Amino acid sequence: MKPTTSDSGTPGAGDPASAAQKTKEHAHWELDRFLPYRLSVLSNRVSQTIAGAYARRFGLGITEWRVIAVLGRYPGLSANAVAGRTAMDKVAVSRSVARLLDRGLLQRDVHDDDRRRSVLVLSPDGYGIYDEVVPVALDYERRLLAPLNAEERAQLDRLMQKLGEGVKEMESATDQPLPDA
């Protein structure tokens, strides 16, 4: 089909779809300056860089390492509690837990107070990996923060805490309607 032309001979100018697009303005959004996007991209880049080292050395993916890290620090959590603490998807955590159980890096026990509830702890092999990975993780953190001086690191920590408070406030307001544009 031949594109329509306007009286001026410009292709598409007489096309009803083109006319509709010209009359409708879209929101202007500088995505690369949008903080949630920037944080997500930075977090993904850092996680993927570190995960490459964990995968090569220990055969662990990002989710698996995070499960080990949380249970190394807070033993005896349920899979749901691990998901809550890491803000990761429950299904992804459940799959990682299953892989770690299969590898013998986790043990599943029953909760002391509630025999119906299962809790997770690192096995001796799991703690062996945890004890090896922690210094590697701390070195990555040191290298990531190296461009910042002590004052900037302290300021970053304060800002992260404030952003965390902002997220908690947003989470508590999830039943409120979206603001009008």
WOPE-V171380 format. One record per pair of residues at least 4 apart in sequence whose ideal C-beta (glycine too) atoms are under 8 Angstrom apart, sorted by sequence separation. I is the first residue (numbers start at 1). J is the second residue. D is the distance in Angstrom with one decimal. If there is no record, write none. Layout:
i & j & d
I & J & D
I & J & D
//
This chain:
i & j & d
5 & 9 & 5.4
6 & 10 & 4.9
14 & 18 & 7.9
15 & 19 & 6.8
16 & 20 & 6.4
17 & 21 & 6.5
18 & 22 & 6.4
19 & 23 & 6.6
20 & 24 & 6.3
30 & 34 & 6.9
34 & 38 & 6.6
35 & 39 & 6.1
36 & 40 & 6.2
37 & 41 & 6.3
38 & 42 & 6.2
39 & 43 & 6.0
40 & 44 & 6.2
41 & 45 & 6.3
42 & 46 & 6.3
43 & 47 & 6.0
44 & 48 & 6.0
45 & 49 & 6.3
46 & 50 & 6.4
47 & 51 & 5.7
48 & 52 & 6.6
49 & 53 & 7.7
50 & 54 & 6.4
51 & 55 & 5.9
52 & 56 & 6.4
53 & 57 & 6.0
54 & 58 & 5.3
55 & 59 & 6.5
60 & 64 & 4.4
61 & 65 & 7.0
62 & 66 & 6.4
63 & 67 & 6.5
64 & 68 & 6.5
65 & 69 & 6.1
66 & 70 & 6.3
67 & 71 & 6.2
68 & 72 & 5.9
69 & 73 & 6.6
70 & 74 & 5.8
71 & 75 & 5.7
77 & 81 & 3.9
78 & 82 & 7.2
79 & 83 & 6.5
80 & 84 & 6.4
81 & 85 & 6.2
82 & 86 & 6.2
83 & 87 & 7.9
88 & 92 & 5.5
89 & 93 & 6.8
90 & 94 & 6.1
91 & 95 & 6.5
92 & 96 & 6.4
93 & 97 & 6.1
94 & 98 & 6.5
95 & 99 & 6.6
96 & 100 & 6.2
97 & 101 & 6.2
98 & 102 & 6.4
99 & 103 & 6.3
101 & 105 & 7.7
110 & 114 & 8.0
111 & 115 & 7.0
122 & 126 & 3.3
123 & 127 & 7.2
124 & 128 & 6.5
125 & 129 & 6.9
126 & 130 & 6.2
127 & 131 & 6.0
128 & 132 & 6.7
129 & 133 & 5.9
130 & 134 & 6.3
132 & 136 & 7.0
133 & 137 & 5.8
134 & 138 & 6.3
135 & 139 & 6.3
136 & 140 & 6.7
137 & 141 & 6.5
138 & 142 & 6.4
139 & 143 & 6.4
140 & 144 & 6.2
141 & 145 & 6.3
142 & 146 & 6.5
148 & 152 & 3.8
149 & 153 & 7.2
150 & 154 & 6.4
151 & 155 & 6.2
152 & 156 & 6.2
153 & 157 & 6.5
154 & 158 & 6.6
155 & 159 & 6.2
156 & 160 & 6.2
157 & 161 & 6.6
158 & 162 & 6.4
159 & 163 & 6.3
160 & 164 & 6.3
161 & 165 & 6.6
162 & 166 & 6.5
163 & 167 & 6.5
164 & 168 & 6.6
165 & 169 & 6.5
166 & 170 & 6.4
167 & 171 & 6.2
168 & 172 & 6.5
169 & 173 & 6.6
170 & 174 & 7.5
5 & 10 & 6.4
8 & 13 & 6.9
13 & 18 & 6.5
14 & 19 & 7.8
29 & 34 & 6.9
32 & 37 & 7.3
33 & 38 & 7.4
55 & 60 & 6.3
60 & 65 & 4.7
77 & 82 & 5.2
83 & 88 & 5.5
88 & 93 & 5.3
100 & 105 & 4.5
101 & 106 & 5.0
110 & 115 & 5.2
111 & 116 & 7.9
122 & 127 & 4.8
148 & 153 & 4.9
5 & 11 & 5.6
12 & 18 & 4.5
13 & 19 & 7.9
31 & 37 & 5.5
32 & 38 & 7.2
54 & 60 & 4.5
55 & 61 & 6.6
71 & 77 & 6.4
82 & 88 & 7.9
83 & 89 & 7.0
100 & 106 & 4.3
101 & 107 & 7.7
110 & 116 & 7.8
111 & 117 & 4.1
4 & 11 & 7.5
5 & 12 & 7.9
6 & 13 & 3.3
54 & 61 & 7.7
58 & 65 & 7.8
70 & 77 & 6.8
83 & 90 & 4.5
86 & 93 & 7.2
101 & 108 & 6.4
110 & 117 & 7.0
111 & 118 & 7.1
3 & 11 & 4.7
4 & 12 & 6.8
5 & 13 & 6.8
6 & 14 & 4.8
54 & 62 & 7.8
60 & 68 & 7.1
77 & 85 & 7.1
110 & 118 & 6.0
111 & 119 & 5.1
122 & 130 & 6.0
145 & 153 & 5.6
148 & 156 & 6.5
3 & 12 & 5.7
4 & 13 & 7.5
5 & 14 & 6.2
51 & 60 & 7.7
83 & 92 & 8.0
97 & 106 & 6.4
109 & 118 & 6.9
110 & 119 & 7.2
4 & 14 & 4.1
51 & 61 & 6.5
80 & 90 & 6.3
83 & 93 & 4.3
108 & 118 & 5.1
109 & 119 & 5.5
4 & 15 & 4.9
51 & 62 & 4.4
54 & 65 & 5.0
71 & 82 & 6.8
74 & 85 & 7.0
79 & 90 & 7.3
82 & 93 & 5.5
108 & 119 & 7.4
109 & 120 & 7.7
145 & 156 & 7.8
3 & 15 & 6.8
70 & 82 & 5.2
108 & 120 & 5.9
109 & 121 & 6.3
107 & 120 & 7.2
48 & 62 & 7.5
51 & 65 & 6.8
79 & 93 & 5.5
106 & 120 & 5.3
107 & 121 & 5.3
47 & 62 & 5.2
50 & 65 & 8.0
67 & 82 & 5.7
70 & 85 & 5.3
79 & 94 & 5.6
82 & 97 & 7.5
106 & 121 & 7.1
107 & 122 & 7.5
70 & 86 & 5.9
106 & 122 & 6.3
107 & 123 & 5.0
105 & 122 & 6.7
106 & 123 & 6.1
79 & 97 & 5.1
105 & 123 & 5.7
67 & 86 & 7.7
104 & 123 & 5.7
107 & 126 & 7.9
66 & 86 & 5.0
105 & 125 & 5.5
106 & 126 & 5.7
104 & 125 & 5.5
105 & 126 & 3.8
66 & 88 & 6.5
103 & 125 & 7.8
104 & 126 & 7.8
97 & 120 & 6.5
105 & 129 & 6.4
63 & 88 & 6.1
67 & 93 & 6.4
100 & 126 & 7.0
63 & 92 & 5.1
67 & 96 & 5.0
63 & 93 & 6.6
66 & 96 & 7.9
67 & 97 & 6.2
63 & 95 & 7.5
64 & 96 & 4.6
68 & 100 & 7.0
63 & 96 & 4.2
67 & 100 & 6.2
76 & 109 & 7.7
78 & 111 & 7.8
61 & 96 & 7.1
64 & 99 & 6.3
71 & 106 & 7.0
76 & 111 & 7.7
64 & 100 & 5.9
68 & 105 & 6.8
82 & 120 & 7.0
67 & 106 & 7.6
78 & 117 & 6.2
79 & 118 & 8.0
78 & 118 & 6.5
78 & 119 & 5.7
79 & 120 & 6.5
77 & 119 & 6.3
78 & 120 & 7.0
76 & 119 & 4.6
77 & 120 & 6.2
59 & 103 & 8.0
76 & 120 & 7.4
75 & 120 & 7.9
76 & 121 & 6.0
75 & 121 & 4.6
75 & 122 & 6.7
71 & 120 & 5.6
71 & 121 & 6.4
72 & 122 & 5.8
71 & 122 & 5.3
67 & 120 & 7.9
68 & 122 & 6.6
72 & 126 & 7.7
71 & 126 & 7.5
72 & 127 & 6.9
68 & 126 & 6.1
72 & 130 & 3.9
68 & 129 & 6.4
69 & 130 & 7.3
68 & 130 & 5.5
72 & 134 & 7.4
69 & 133 & 7.6
68 & 133 & 7.2
65 & 133 & 6.8
69 & 137 & 7.4
60 & 129 & 7.4
58 & 129 & 5.4
60 & 133 & 7.9
58 & 132 & 7.4
57 & 132 & 7.9
58 & 133 & 6.6
54 & 133 & 6.6
57 & 136 & 7.7
54 & 136 & 7.8
53 & 136 & 6.5
50 & 137 & 6.9
53 & 140 & 7.7
50 & 140 & 5.1
49 & 140 & 7.6
46 & 140 & 7.8
46 & 144 & 6.4
27 & 181 & 7.6
//
